[in-house]
Amino acid sequence: MPNFNDHLLADAVNEVNLRNYQKTLRLTYDDWRQFANWFDRSSQKLPQNTVVIRTLGNSGMSLSPYQPFIDIIRQLSDDAPFDDLLNRASVYPLHRPLFQATFNETTYRREEPVILEELGYEKHRLRQGIIHCLSELASDKTLVIAIPEFNLASISSLKLLSLVSRIQQRGRVLYLIGYRNDCQFTNEEHGEKWQSFVNQLEGAVLNDESTELTSEAQSHWFDVVKNAQDQQVSVPADILRKAKDSLEWLANEEALLLAEGYLAGAEQALSEDFTLLKAEALYYAREFEKALIVYQSLVDDAHGTRDTQLLTRGYRKIALCYLHLQEFNGARRYIQMSSRIAKRFDQKKSATTALFALFLICEQQTQVLKLEQFEELLSSLESLGWENCYAFCSKSSFSYQNFFDDFETVKSLCEKAISISKKLDNEHALAAAYHKLGLYYASLQEYGSGLRYFKESEKLRLRIGHPVEIARICNGIGFFHLLYEDYEQALQYYQRSNKQLKFVRDYNEVAVSLFNLGLLYLHARRFKECLRIMTGIAQLMNILHIDVFPYHTIDDVYALKALCYLLIDQHVAAISYINRLGHMDEGNNPETQMFFYITRGILSVKQGNSELALEYFEQAKKLLTIRNPLILLFSPFFFIEYGRALYSLECVDEARAAWNEGLDIATENDFTHSIRWIQSLLASPERPIRNYPLASAEIDMDGFIDSVRKDVALNASHRKLATIKLLQNMQSTIVHSADKYKLANELLELMQMNYPIEVGVFAEFTGGEWQCLSARPDTDATRELFMPAVKALVKKKELAVVPASDVPSLPKPQGTSSNTIINLPLVGEQGVMANVLLVTERDEWSISSDDLDVLVIAAKQAGAVLEKIERSEALQRANNELNKTMEILRVTQNELVESEKMASLGQLVAGVAHEINTPVGVGVTAASHLEAKTRDMLRLFESGQLKKSSLTEFLATCTESSKIILSNLDRASKLIKNFKQVAVDQSSEERRKFNLLDYLQDVLLSLRPKLKNTNVEVAIDGDRTVIMDNYPGALSQIVSNLVINSLVHAFEGIEAPKILMTVSMEQETIIFTYKDNGTGISEEARTKIFTPFYTTKRGEGGTGLGLHIVYNLVTQKLKGSIACASEVNNGVEFVLRLPLELPRV
């Protein structure tokens, strides 16, 4: 490679000018500044007609990837009006504000959502705009394209460079490529793969070949850029702005690199912006699984900060990620949450984008919004001036034709979409609008007009090259050819559609395309091929757990399978599918009803039931009057099978009449194959009909099914993660609620934000009646209307899910839809303490069983916390003499995070209070008796009637009463002292030295209320000299949880229950062993006992947190280890290994 000198560049340019060709100059260097300084000096000596474009690599990430090209355009355009240049260069209208802002060095942020399906097209148009601008300005000049740090160059820049040479039609272009030597991979294999890619890309850039950056190559690019030793210092705020600029230019790769590179080091104020930028970049890179995780973390943060704008946006983007992952239930759930928050906080633009996202979800599922929602969406988009989104929606008016009074409204909206798409020069949208208008004409059976618009759409989509769009239009055109009985053309288009489907994760599109292909083989009488395809669709639907897909249901699949099995004489299989179908009604597609009745008719003939057979064929014949393209197409098919059935019943004349009727329809519609088959039957009724020799479909069904299985498993993981996150939020809200009103308000708010809840009421049973603590909406009308429903439903004392119409106290719903009432009782030890009544919104996604499980868990925990709150208040009122102890308890309770710890300490206090009340009560009684005797003695003394015997009796009473008072006060004092020590330990983080066996005895004494009413024998044994330096409170909690765990789980049916705790030493390690002789634990359960929320007493109040807390305290607080050994019916043994002295930090 040549050395750096000041004449090198000028000489190369002169050579290019002289020979009028392209040349490549390659340089290597150790420091990019060396290249930059040399290039700046050398470029000043170039001829005036030379245009220099210097793209920047890692060191140049201070600029957006297209900035160098815009700078050149600005220089070349001089004072010429920039608008004129944009018009001449046919820059995409949606991008012109961005070009203008960049040209004027101002900031532009696009408000109208980028439609992901159009992202690839927009990127292409953006690059085309730059190329055309350069072409307008530099077609007669020499181009010098410098790419320092080629091995670090911006991906978007390289893609653009692969098109730049078109400006000169392969004429005067000098490529100056620099390679930086000090950029090394940490992974040698990555380095080799990246170098291979660089070599291919260099060839592509220089030779104007098309190349795509694979995800693997992209990961290597990230690797090498991150490992480059760049000394440039960047300000995070500037980097954030430039990353946003990159995303605005649709350069998501560069935006992602910047976001990931600076996120870790960003200050707190910018961290959220960098995280959001990362999520957006991942979303536009179609990395939906990764984007979903990042958006979820943003939503979690927004919950904590109450950032409703971020919540609305985060929920909407989570919904769109689920949509593109084909997880439609999750998509609907999150978009409703986004919409509800936007409306609640009057976020008008956010509400519109949420409604637009809901439209996208419906569009993907071939479903529709409510008409009022569709009209609201169009109106909002029009008022905001979002023309591209308006056109995207209005083109789909065909799907809403049943809602409009006439077809002209549908046609006018489609034509408006076409007009806007032409105005915006949006070929992607125009192709979709042509497609929809073609469907409109097809529904009117104006096939010529429909096919014409389909062909227009095909031209545009083939030029754009988007796999889903190509598959969609090929499927549509194939269907048109099927309607003409042009089998070969239909198969050709279906095959083209199937080839595109391997690049598509849209399983709705896969199912529709395969179903249409199955119809083709059915009509061509290739019944086994039709069966193969329908079996594949049924497998896909089974894996996806769906029974509908666009325009069809599983009944359609079963009907075709039944018919095909019967026509190839597999009667048993046919009957099994007929039985699955049961009966037909108006909810089924007309053609499916027809196939079903044909099948039942043929089967009845074969079973010798001619009367029933004719009845079924008559029902099928009635359907022929319906105006439906498939009914018309399969009308000759019906008459063929009807005639064959009649002929087998020896009704020859009727059979011929049926065939002739079918022949008339086939002739009228020029169905050539049907004409030939019917003519063959009329000539030789006994001869079997020959199928059309149509080639078998080239379908990778196994590949489709594999992809579906992987995606379903991935989506299930995402659902579980979302459920865990939601449960964590609810637990945090419940546990940190300081009073019952806050608990009620926050719990209802969280439920309403995460579920389609229209009304929520939290009521408490207190003072013998129900009182409303909180309501959503928070109005008197809500309380008056729904409190009677609470009283009616709470009698069940368990979860209830009922239609609102079944609750007598509520008004009857209007229309066919109804709200659902969910009743969640909060049950404590004393019974139902409170109740949460939820009323779902109408026509929203249903509450799943998983959702109900989360709500039930939240209700149980809320009940435990509410009971704890009420018990705490009651104890404070009843035990004023223990104010100091109660203060310790309150501090302890406030510091405990888990509800399990709170409930345990609350029970401890209640038990100790009961124990103290006994001696205190005896003492009070003795004191009262002594006081009465003293008054009597005083009266005798004052009256002069005091006798020696009376004084002797009084002194005896005093002695006895004093002894009773002193002994009972001493007993109460010891109880308080013992309790106080344990309570202080549990409520504080204080570390101290203590005698281990003595402390275990103290803990056991504090558990006496729990053990009092049991016959459990508890023994403690071991080395009484062991002095432990650690956290006694943690040890107290561990022992308490182990004992309570045994009492709850171990001793059912055990005659002589025992617990043994032993202490021994092994060098500097304490071996603490806890055993019981209970029922033991199974091997399966033993492996899960430390897992949070795992319990075998789920329906009996168990939360599954006790042993999880024990595990965390042992391993994290006490820095020890815990192991469990057990067999069923052979007790359990926990062995704790704890340091004698905890190392000091």
Rosetta blueprint (number, residue, H / E / L):
1 M L
2 P L
3 N L
4 F L
5 N L
6 D L
7 H L
8 L H
9 L H
10 A H
11 D H
12 A H
13 V H
14 N H
15 E H
16 V H
17 N H
18 L H
19 R H
20 N L
21 Y L
22 Q E
23 K E
24 T E
25 L E
26 R E
27 L E
28 T E
29 Y E
30 D L
31 D L
32 W H
33 R H
34 Q H
35 F H
36 A H
37 N H
38 W H
39 F H
40 D H
41 R H
42 S H
43 S H
44 Q L
45 K L
46 L L
47 P L
48 Q L
49 N L
50 T E
51 V E
52 V E
53 I E
54 R E
55 T L
56 L L
57 G L
58 N L
59 S L
60 G L
61 M L
62 S L
63 L L
64 S L
65 P L
66 Y L
67 Q H
68 P H
69 F H
70 I H
71 D H
72 I H
73 I H
74 R H
75 Q H
76 L H
77 S H
78 D L
79 D L
80 A L
81 P L
82 F H
83 D H
84 D H
85 L H
86 L H
87 N H
88 R H
89 A L
90 S L
91 V L
92 Y L
93 P H
94 L H
95 H H
96 R H
97 P H
98 L H
99 F H
100 Q H
101 A H
102 T H
103 F H
104 N L
105 E L
106 T L
107 T L
108 Y L
109 R L
110 R L
111 E L
112 E L
113 P L
114 V L
115 I L
116 L H
117 E H
118 E H
119 L H
120 G H
121 Y H
122 E H
123 K H
124 H H
125 R H
126 L H
127 R H
128 Q H
129 G H
130 I H
131 I H
132 H H
133 C H
134 L H
135 S H
136 E H
137 L H
138 A H
139 S L
140 D L
141 K L
142 T E
143 L E
144 V E
145 I E
146 A E
147 I E
148 P L
149 E L
150 F H
151 N H
152 L H
153 A L
154 S L
155 I H
156 S H
157 S H
158 L H
159 K H
160 L H
161 L H
162 S H
163 L H
164 V H
165 S H
166 R H
167 I H
168 Q H
169 Q L
170 R L
171 G L
172 R L
173 V E
174 L E
175 Y E
176 L E
177 I E
178 G E
179 Y E
180 R E
181 N L
182 D L
183 C L
184 Q L
185 F L
186 T L
187 N L
188 E H
189 E H
190 H H
191 G H
192 E H
193 K H
194 W H
195 Q H
196 S H
197 F H
198 V H
199 N H
200 Q H
201 L H
202 E H
203 G H
204 A H
205 V H
206 L H
207 N H
208 D L
209 E L
210 S L
211 T L
212 E L
213 L L
214 T L
215 S H
216 E H
217 A H
218 Q H
219 S H
220 H H
221 W H
222 F H
223 D H
224 V H
225 V H
226 K H
227 N H
228 A L
229 Q L
230 D L
231 Q L
232 Q L
233 V L
234 S L
235 V L
236 P H
237 A H
238 D H
239 I H
240 L H
241 R H
242 K H
243 A H
244 K H
245 D H
246 S H
247 L H
248 E H
249 W L
250 L L
251 A L
252 N H
253 E H
254 E H
255 A H
256 L H
257 L H
258 L H
259 A H
260 E H
261 G H
262 Y H
263 L H
264 A L
265 G L
266 A L
267 E L
268 Q H
269 A H
270 L H
271 S H
272 E H
273 D H
274 F H
275 T H
276 L H
277 L H
278 K H
279 A H
280 E H
281 A H
282 L H
283 Y H
284 Y H
285 A L
286 R L
287 E L
288 F H
289 E H
290 K H
291 A H
292 L H
293 I H
294 V H
295 Y H
296 Q H
297 S H
298 L H
299 V H
300 D H
301 D H
302 A H
303 H H
304 G H
305 T H
306 R L
307 D L
308 T H
309 Q H
310 L H
311 L H
312 T H
313 R H
314 G H
315 Y H
316 R H
317 K H
318 I H
319 A H
320 L H
321 C H
322 Y H
323 L H
324 H H
325 L L
326 Q L
327 E L
328 F H
329 N H
330 G H
331 A H
332 R H
333 R H
334 Y H
335 I H
336 Q H
337 M H
338 S H
339 S H
340 R H
341 I H
342 A H
343 K H
344 R H
345 F L
346 D L
347 Q L
348 K H
349 K H
350 S H
351 A H
352 T H
353 T H
354 A H
355 L H
356 F H
357 A H
358 L H
359 F H
360 L H
361 I H
362 C H
363 E H
364 Q H
365 Q L
366 T L
367 Q L
368 V L
369 L L
370 K L
371 L H
372 E H
373 Q H
374 F H
375 E H
376 E H
377 L H
378 L H
379 S H
380 S H
381 L H
382 E H
383 S H
384 L H
385 G L
386 W L
387 E H
388 N H
389 C H
390 Y H
391 A H
392 F H
393 C H
394 S H
395 K H
396 S H
397 S H
398 F H
399 S H
400 Y H
401 Q L
402 N L
403 F L
404 F L
405 D L
406 D L
407 F H
408 E H
409 T H
410 V H
411 K H
412 S H
413 L H
414 C H
415 E H
416 K H
417 A H
418 I H
419 S H
420 I H
421 S H
422 K H
423 K H
424 L L
425 D L
426 N L
427 E H
428 H H
429 A H
430 L H
431 A H
432 A H
433 A H
434 Y H
435 H H
436 K H
437 L H
438 G H
439 L H
440 Y H
441 Y H
442 A H
443 S H
444 L L
445 Q L
446 E L
447 Y H
448 G H
449 S H
450 G H
451 L H
452 R H
453 Y H
454 F H
455 K H
456 E H
457 S H
458 E H
459 K H
460 L H
461 R H
462 L H
463 R H
464 I H
465 G L
466 H L
467 P H
468 V H
469 E H
470 I H
471 A H
472 R H
473 I H
474 C H
475 N H
476 G H
477 I H
478 G H
479 F H
480 F H
481 H H
482 L H
483 L H
484 Y L
485 E L
486 D L
487 Y H
488 E H
489 Q H
490 A H
491 L H
492 Q H
493 Y H
494 Y H
495 Q H
496 R H
497 S H
498 N H
499 K H
500 Q H
501 L H
502 K L
503 F L
504 V L
505 R L
506 D L
507 Y H
508 N H
509 E H
510 V H
511 A H
512 V H
513 S H
514 L H
515 F H
516 N H
517 L H
518 G H
519 L H
520 L H
521 Y H
522 L H
523 H H
524 A L
525 R L
526 R L
527 F H
528 K H
529 E H
530 C H
531 L H
532 R H
533 I H
534 M H
535 T H
536 G H
537 I H
538 A H
539 Q H
540 L H
541 M H
542 N H
543 I H
544 L H
545 H L
546 I L
547 D L
548 V E
549 F E
550 P L
551 Y L
552 H E
553 T E
554 I H
555 D H
556 D H
557 V H
558 Y H
559 A H
560 L H
561 K H
562 A H
563 L H
564 C H
565 Y H
566 L H
567 L H
568 I L
569 D L
570 Q L
571 H H
572 V H
573 A H
574 A H
575 I H
576 S H
577 Y H
578 I H
579 N H
580 R H
581 L H
582 G L
583 H L
584 M L
585 D L
586 E L
587 G L
588 N L
589 N L
590 P H
591 E H
592 T H
593 Q H
594 M H
595 F H
596 F H
597 Y H
598 I H
599 T H
600 R H
601 G H
602 I H
603 L H
604 S H
605 V H
606 K H
607 Q L
608 G L
609 N L
610 S H
611 E H
612 L H
613 A H
614 L H
615 E H
616 Y H
617 F H
618 E H
619 Q H
620 A H
621 K H
622 K H
623 L H
624 L H
625 T H
626 I L
627 R L
628 N L
629 P H
630 L H
631 I H
632 L H
633 L H
634 F L
635 S H
636 P H
637 F H
638 F H
639 F H
640 I H
641 E H
642 Y H
643 G H
644 R H
645 A H
646 L H
647 Y H
648 S H
649 L L
650 E L
651 C L
652 V H
653 D H
654 E H
655 A H
656 R H
657 A H
658 A H
659 W H
660 N H
661 E H
662 G H
663 L H
664 D H
665 I H
666 A H
667 T H
668 E H
669 N L
670 D L
671 F L
672 T H
673 H H
674 S H
675 I H
676 R H
677 W H
678 I H
679 Q H
680 S H
681 L H
682 L H
683 A H
684 S L
685 P L
686 E L
687 R L
688 P L
689 I L
690 R L
691 N L
692 Y L
693 P L
694 L L
695 A L
696 S L
697 A L
698 E L
699 I L
700 D L
701 M H
702 D H
703 G H
704 F H
705 I H
706 D H
707 S H
708 V H
709 R H
710 K H
711 D H
712 V H
713 A H
714 L H
715 N H
716 A H
717 S H
718 H H
719 R H
720 K H
721 L H
722 A H
723 T H
724 I H
725 K H
726 L H
727 L H
728 Q H
729 N H
730 M H
731 Q H
732 S H
733 T H
734 I H
735 V H
736 H L
737 S L
738 A L
739 D L
740 K H
741 Y H
742 K H
743 L H
744 A H
745 N H
746 E H
747 L H
748 L H
749 E H
750 L H
751 M H
752 Q H
753 M H
754 N H
755 Y L
756 P L
757 I E
758 E E
759 V E
760 G E
761 V E
762 F E
763 A E
764 E E
765 F E
766 T E
767 G L
768 G L
769 E E
770 W E
771 Q E
772 C E
773 L E
774 S E
775 A E
776 R E
777 P L
778 D L
779 T L
780 D H
781 A H
782 T H
783 R H
784 E H
785 L H
786 F H
787 M H
788 P H
789 A H
790 V H
791 K H
792 A H
793 L H
794 V H
795 K H
796 K H
797 K L
798 E L
799 L L
800 A E
801 V E
802 V E
803 P E
804 A H
805 S H
806 D H
807 V L
808 P L
809 S L
810 L L
811 P L
812 K L
813 P L
814 Q L
815 G L
816 T L
817 S L
818 S L
819 N L
820 T E
821 I E
822 I E
823 N E
824 L E
825 P E
826 L E
827 V E
828 G E
829 E L
830 Q L
831 G E
832 V E
833 M E
834 A E
835 N E
836 V E
837 L E
838 L E
839 V E
840 T E
841 E L
842 R L
843 D L
844 E L
845 W L
846 S L
847 I L
848 S L
849 S H
850 D H
851 D H
852 L H
853 D H
854 V H
855 L H
856 V H
857 I H
858 A H
859 A H
860 K H
861 Q H
862 A H
863 G H
864 A H
865 V H
866 L H
867 E H
868 K H
869 I H
870 E H
871 R H
872 S H
873 E H
874 A H
875 L H
876 Q H
877 R H
878 A H
879 N L
880 N H
881 E H
882 L H
883 N H
884 K H
885 T H
886 M H
887 E H
888 I H
889 L H
890 R H
891 V H
892 T H
893 Q H
894 N H
895 E H
896 L L
897 V L
898 E L
899 S H
900 E H
901 K H
902 M H
903 A H
904 S H
905 L H
906 G H
907 Q H
908 L H
909 V H
910 A H
911 G H
912 V H
913 A H
914 H H
915 E H
916 I H
917 N H
918 T H
919 P H
920 V H
921 G H
922 V H
923 G H
924 V H
925 T H
926 A H
927 A H
928 S H
929 H H
930 L H
931 E H
932 A H
933 K H
934 T H
935 R H
936 D H
937 M H
938 L H
939 R H
940 L H
941 F H
942 E H
943 S H
944 G L
945 Q L
946 L L
947 K L
948 K H
949 S H
950 S H
951 L H
952 T H
953 E H
954 F H
955 L H
956 A H
957 T H
958 C H
959 T H
960 E H
961 S H
962 S H
963 K H
964 I H
965 I H
966 L H
967 S H
968 N H
969 L H
970 D H
971 R H
972 A H
973 S H
974 K H
975 L H
976 I H
977 K H
978 N H
979 F H
980 K H
981 Q H
982 V H
983 A H
984 V H
985 D H
986 Q H
987 S H
988 S L
989 E L
990 E L
991 R L
992 R E
993 K E
994 F E
995 N E
996 L H
997 L H
998 D H
999 Y H
1000 L H
1001 Q H
1002 D H
1003 V H
1004 L H
1005 L H
1006 S H
1007 L L
1008 R H
1009 P H
1010 K H
1011 L H
1012 K H
1013 N L
1014 T L
1015 N L
1016 V L
1017 E E
1018 V E
1019 A E
1020 I E
1021 D E
1022 G E
1023 D L
1024 R L
1025 T L
1026 V L
1027 I E
1028 M E
1029 D E
1030 N E
1031 Y L
1032 P H
1033 G H
1034 A H
1035 L H
1036 S H
1037 Q H
1038 I H
1039 V H
1040 S H
1041 N H
1042 L H
1043 V H
1044 I H
1045 N H
1046 S H
1047 L H
1048 V H
1049 H H
1050 A L
1051 F L
1052 E L
1053 G L
1054 I L
1055 E L
1056 A L
1057 P L
1058 K E
1059 I E
1060 L E
1061 M E
1062 T E
1063 V E
1064 S E
1065 M E
1066 E E
1067 Q L
1068 E L
1069 T E
1070 I E
1071 I E
1072 F E
1073 T E
1074 Y E
1075 K E
1076 D E
1077 N L
1078 G L
1079 T L
1080 G L
1081 I L
1082 S L
1083 E H
1084 E H
1085 A H
1086 R H
1087 T L
1088 K L
1089 I L
1090 F L
1091 T L
1092 P L
1093 F L
1094 Y L
1095 T L
1096 T L
1097 K L
1098 R H
1099 G H
1100 E H
1101 G L
1102 G L
1103 T L
1104 G L
1105 L L
1106 G H
1107 L H
1108 H H
1109 I H
1110 V H
1111 Y H
1112 N H
1113 L H
1114 V H
1115 T H
1116 Q H
1117 K H
1118 L L
1119 K L
1120 G L
1121 S E
1122 I E
1123 A E
1124 C E
1125 A E
1126 S E
1127 E L
1128 V L
1129 N L
1130 N L
1131 G L
1132 V E
1133 E E
1134 F E
1135 V E
1136 L E
1137 R E
1138 L E
1139 P E
1140 L L
1141 E E
1142 L L
1143 P L
1144 R L
1145 V L
